[in-house]
Structure formats: structure tokens, C-alpha cells
């Protein structure tokens, strides 16, 4: 018998997706940052995926991983301080992460 939630229990690698936007925190208005780099790292520091934001500051990053595992996501852009977040996929294979630089 195959359990319907088997893929969400961290037993097998699954395709995980991080979506979001990157904005500047250097002004009173939130302005999107185009071409910022977003990188996701495994718990042991290996790069699992990398992407650039679009003109409107949005990004989508898909990678193979496991649920119930902590991942480090870093965002950087020229002229801005980088920002890092720790995320965990639990009951969903998609997570939204917004960065302010």
C-alpha cells in the first residue's frame, strides 16, 4: 500500500519551490531589486539552486530536497547588504520568501 502523504514525510527527495520578491529597504518606498541573486543551501552548505530576480524583483527557485529539513536561503545584490533566512518545508512543497535588502 502506498501512503498518500509519503512524499511529505521527508523519506524521499522531492521537488521544492521557493517563490518571492526582493525589495530595497533603503528608502521609504519598497522598490523591487532586479537581478538580485537568490541561493538555497543544504544543511551542510552545498548549493542546491541559484537564480536571479526578474525586472519586477520576483523570483522562483526550484530544487531537489527533502521536507522537514532546514535550508538556508541567501539574497544579495550589488550595492546592498545581503540577507539570509532559514526555511523548512513541512506540509507544503512551496514556500514564499520575501527579502528586504
PEFENRA-V482513 format. One line per field, one symbol per residue. ss: DSSP state (@ for helix, = for strand, . for the rest). phi: phi as a letter, one per 40 degrees, with the letter a starting at -180 (. if undefined). burial: b if it has 16 or more other C-alpha atoms within 10 Angstrom, else e. Layout:
ss = ???
phi = ???
burial = ???
This chain:
ss = .....@@@@....===========......==....=====.....======.....========....=======......======.....===..==.
phi = .bccbdccbgcbcbcbbbbiabbcbcbcccbcbcgccbbbbcdcgccbaaabccdcgcabbbacabcfbcbcbbbaadgbccbbbbbacbbacbbcbbbbb
burial = eeeeeebbebeeeeebbbebbbbbeeeeeeebbbbbbbbbbbeeeeebebbbbbeebbbbbbbebbbeeebbbbbbbeeeebebeebebbeebeeebbbbb
